């Protein structure tokens, strides 16, 4: 039996619905996914050239996919205006994410792909207490620690600290956090990416990786000891490297994933190398989760300008990783 990928609708007023429709047009002959969302909103937003068909259960997806975008209807109160989030939709967006997780957990879908959410809209409309999608998914899964990976054909990179101010990074960067990040990344590369002996390159925190302590001691006191411990267990780890020498083509050929110390150290190189095709993954969950590497783009929602490439790549990767976990 074919288990499809579950795609959550994300912010209804954002570009999620229209890129979902274009993703269906691109993938309808190659894979199966269904969208969880309000069918009435979607009909008004995906475009007249994208046929929709409401399904009762995910198992109907393979039959519907070749002719229409399969939609598992989820009722939302209130009207939809592209580009303007409606607070009345906040609870629906949150519930759709939880519904998607439940469907994957129960085996009705092979993986979860999430369209972008608007965190402020969820906070304003539903008091959403989580910093973002990643943290909410960890809460739903009952997992204490997850890892964010950004992946494209050119680079896989993981930030050790994520959505915190830069001034807080040195205090947040602990040996336990770094070790757990490396272990989760290594396990995912082995399991979902079928890399038998992953090679990981680890960045330093400071310029020139601290330059022997002249520019900071985190490399000596935190990063180096963690790498030594894990190398002794047999992991193939290099570093700590100066981050400004890690991401050119020759350097990238020497590792399967890079471990960065903070958000922008990780995201700037991948978005520079492959802005449209980057995929956001959450590692450490008991299920596969991917997402396009962009936001809701409210400024262009409903104008037919949104690029579906990242979502297409996210759906393709979700299907591939879901099969690897099967």
C-alpha positions in Angstrom: 0.0 0.0 0.0 1.3 3.5 -0.9 1.5 5.8 2.1 1.3 9.4 0.9 3.0 12.4 2.4 0.8 14.7 4.5 1.2 18.4 3.7 -0.2 20.9 6.2 -1.7 24.1 4.9 0.4 26.6 7.0 -0.8 30.2 7.1 -3.9 30.3 4.9 -3.2 33.9 3.9 0.3 33.2 2.8 1.7 31.5 -0.3 1.3 28.0 1.1 -2.0 27.2 -0.8 -0.7 28.5 -4.2 2.6 26.7 -4.0 0.8 23.5 -2.9 -1.2 23.7 -6.1 1.9 24.2 -8.3 3.7 21.4 -6.4 0.8 19.1 -7.3 1.0 20.0 -10.9 4.8 19.3 -10.9 4.6 16.0 -8.9 1.2 14.5 -9.8 2.7 11.8 -12.0 5.7 11.0 -9.7 4.6 10.8 -6.1 1.5 11.1 -3.7 0.7 13.7 -1.2 -2.4 15.2 0.2 -3.0 18.7 1.7 -4.7 19.2 5.0 -6.7 22.5 5.0 -9.9 24.3 4.4 -11.2 23.2 1.0 -13.2 26.4 0.5 -10.3 28.6 1.3 -8.1 26.6 -1.0 -10.5 26.7 -3.9 -10.3 30.5 -3.8 -6.6 30.7 -3.5 -4.8 28.0 -5.4 -5.8 29.2 -8.9 -8.4 28.1 -11.4 -6.0 25.8 -13.2 -5.5 23.5 -10.2 -8.3 21.0 -9.7 -9.1 20.0 -6.1 -10.8 16.9 -4.7 -11.8 16.4 -1.1 -10.9 13.0 0.3 -12.2 11.3 3.4 -9.1 9.4 4.3 -5.4 9.6 3.2 -5.6 6.1 1.6 -7.7 7.7 -1.2 -4.7 9.9 -2.3 -3.1 7.5 -4.9 -6.4 7.3 -6.9 -7.1 11.1 -6.8 -3.5 12.4 -7.2 -3.3 12.0 -11.0 -6.4 14.1 -11.6 -6.6 16.6 -8.7 -4.9 17.8 -5.6 -6.2 15.6 -2.8 -7.5 17.7 0.2 -8.3 16.4 3.6 -10.8 19.0 4.7 -10.3 20.9 7.9 -12.9 23.5 8.8 -11.6 27.1 9.6 -13.9 29.9 10.7 -13.7 33.3 9.1 -12.9 34.7 5.7 -9.6 34.5 3.8 -7.8 37.5 2.3 -4.5 36.7 0.8 -1.7 38.7 2.4 -3.7 39.5 5.6 -3.7 36.9 8.4 -7.0 36.4 10.1 -6.7 35.7 13.9 -9.8 33.5 13.6 -7.6 31.0 11.6 -4.9 30.6 14.3 -6.5 27.6 16.1 -7.2 25.9 12.8 -3.5 26.2 11.7 -2.3 24.8 14.9 -4.9 22.0 14.8 -3.9 21.1 11.3 -0.3 20.6 12.4 -1.4 18.3 15.2 -3.7 16.4 12.8 -0.8 15.9 10.4 1.4 14.5 13.2 -1.3 12.1 14.3 -1.8 10.8 10.8 1.9 10.1 10.4 2.2 8.6 13.9 -0.7 6.3 13.1 0.8 5.1 9.9 -1.7 6.8 7.5 1.0 9.0 6.0 4.7 8.2 5.4 6.0 11.7 6.3 5.0 15.2 7.2 5.7 18.3 5.1 4.7 21.6 6.6 3.9 24.8 4.7 5.1 28.0 6.4 3.3 29.4 9.4 3.1 33.0 10.6 4.2 32.9 14.2 2.9 36.3 15.2 -0.5 35.5 13.8 -0.6 32.3 15.8 0.5 34.2 19.0 -2.1 36.9 18.4 -5.0 34.6 17.5 -4.3 31.6 19.8 -1.6 32.5 22.3 0.8 30.1 20.5 3.6 29.6 23.1 6.2 27.9 21.0 9.1 29.8 19.2 8.2 28.0 15.9 7.2 24.9 14.0 10.2 22.9 15.1 9.6 23.4 18.8 5.8 22.7 18.5 6.5 19.4 16.6 8.9 18.4 19.4 6.2 19.1 21.9 3.6 17.0 20.0 6.1 14.1 19.7 7.1 14.3 23.3 10.7 14.7 22.4 13.0 16.9 24.4 15.6 17.7 21.8 15.4 18.0 18.1 17.8 19.4 15.5 17.2 21.6 12.5 18.9 20.7 9.3 18.9 22.7 6.0 19.6 20.5 3.0 20.1 20.9 -0.7 22.0 19.0 -3.3 25.0 21.2 -2.6 25.1 21.3 1.2 23.6 19.9 4.4 24.1 22.1 7.4 22.9 22.0 11.1 22.9 25.0 13.5 23.6 23.9 17.1 21.8 26.9 18.5 18.8 28.2 16.6 16.3 31.0 17.3 18.1 33.0 19.9 19.9 36.4 19.8 23.5 36.3 18.8 24.6 37.7 22.2 23.1 34.7 23.9 24.9 32.1 21.7 28.1 31.7 23.8 26.1 31.0 27.0 23.8 28.6 25.2 26.6 26.6 23.6 27.3 23.8 26.1 29.2 20.5 25.6 25.9 18.5 26.1 24.1 20.6 23.5 26.8 20.2 20.9 27.3 16.5 21.6 23.6 15.8 21.3 23.4 17.8 18.1 26.2 15.8 16.5 24.7 12.5 17.7 21.2 13.3 16.3 22.7 14.5 13.0 25.0 11.4 12.7 22.1 9.1 13.4 19.8 10.8 10.8 22.5 10.7 8.1 22.9 7.0 8.7 19.2 6.1 8.9 17.4 8.5 6.5 20.1 9.4 4.1 21.7 5.9 4.0 25.2 7.2 4.6 27.0 4.3 6.3 29.8 6.3 7.8 28.9 10.0 7.8 31.6 12.6 7.7 30.8 15.8 9.7 32.7 19.1 9.6 32.3 21.2 12.7 32.6 25.0 12.7 34.2 27.0 15.5 32.2 29.8 17.2 34.7 32.6 16.9 36.6 34.1 13.9 39.4 31.9 12.8 38.1 29.2 15.2 39.3 31.2 18.1 42.9 31.5 16.7 44.4 29.4 19.6 42.4 31.2 22.2 43.3 34.8 21.1 39.7 35.4 19.8 37.8 33.2 22.3 38.1 30.0 24.2 34.9 28.1 23.2 36.9 26.1 20.6 39.4 25.0 23.3 37.0 24.5 26.3 33.8 23.3 24.6 34.0 22.3 21.0 37.4 20.5 20.9 36.7 18.2 23.9 33.4 17.2 22.5 34.9 16.3 19.1 37.7 14.3 20.8 35.2 12.3 22.8 33.1 11.4 19.8 36.1 10.6 17.6 37.2 8.1 20.3 33.8 6.4 19.7 34.6 6.1 16.0 32.8 9.2 14.5 34.4 10.8 11.5 34.6 14.5 12.7 36.8 17.3 11.6 37.2 20.7 13.2 36.7 23.0 14.8 37.1 24.9 11.5 37.1 28.6 10.8 33.6 29.0 9.4 34.8 31.3 6.5 36.7 28.4 5.0 34.1 25.6 5.2 31.7 26.3 2.5 33.6 26.6 -0.8 33.2 23.7 -3.3 36.5 21.9 -2.4 35.7 22.0 1.4 32.2 20.8 0.9 33.4 17.7 -1.0 35.1 16.5 2.2 32.0 16.1 4.4 28.4 15.0 4.3 27.1 17.7 6.7 28.4 20.7 8.5 27.7 21.5 12.1 27.4 25.3 12.7 27.3 27.0 16.1 24.5 29.5 15.4 21.6 30.2 13.1 23.1 32.6 10.5 26.4 30.7 10.4 24.4 27.8 9.0 21.7 29.5 6.9 23.7 32.1 5.1 25.9 29.6 3.1 23.0 27.3 2.1 20.8 30.2 1.1 23.6 31.7 -0.9 24.4 28.4 -2.6 20.9 27.2 -3.4 18.2 29.7 -2.3 15.3 28.2 -4.1 15.9 24.5 -3.4 16.8 24.4 0.3 14.7 22.2 2.5 14.2 22.5 6.2 14.3 19.1 8.1 13.6 18.4 11.7 15.9 15.6 12.9 15.3 13.6 16.1 11.5 13.3 15.8 9.9 9.8 15.6 8.7 10.7 12.1 10.0 12.5 9.1 9.3 16.2 8.8 10.4 18.5 6.0 9.4 22.1 5.1 10.3 24.6 2.4 13.1 26.9 3.5 11.1 30.2 3.3 8.3 32.0 5.1 4.7 32.9 4.4 5.7 35.7 2.0 2.5 37.7 2.7 3.6 40.5 0.5 3.2 38.4 -2.7 0.4 36.0 -1.6 -2.4 35.7 -4.0 -0.4 37.4 -6.8 0.8 34.3 -8.6 4.4 35.2 -8.0 5.4 32.5 -5.5 8.1 30.0 -6.4 7.1 26.4 -5.5 10.6 25.0 -6.0 11.5 24.7 -2.3 8.2 23.0 -1.5 8.6 20.6 -4.4 12.0 19.6 -3.1 10.6 19.3 0.5 7.9 17.0 -0.7 10.3 14.9 -2.7 12.7 14.6 0.2 9.9 13.8 2.6 8.8 10.9 0.4 12.3 9.6 0.0 13.1 9.8 3.8 9.7 8.3 4.6 10.5 5.3 2.5 13.9 4.9 4.2 12.1 4.7 7.6 9.5 2.2 6.4 
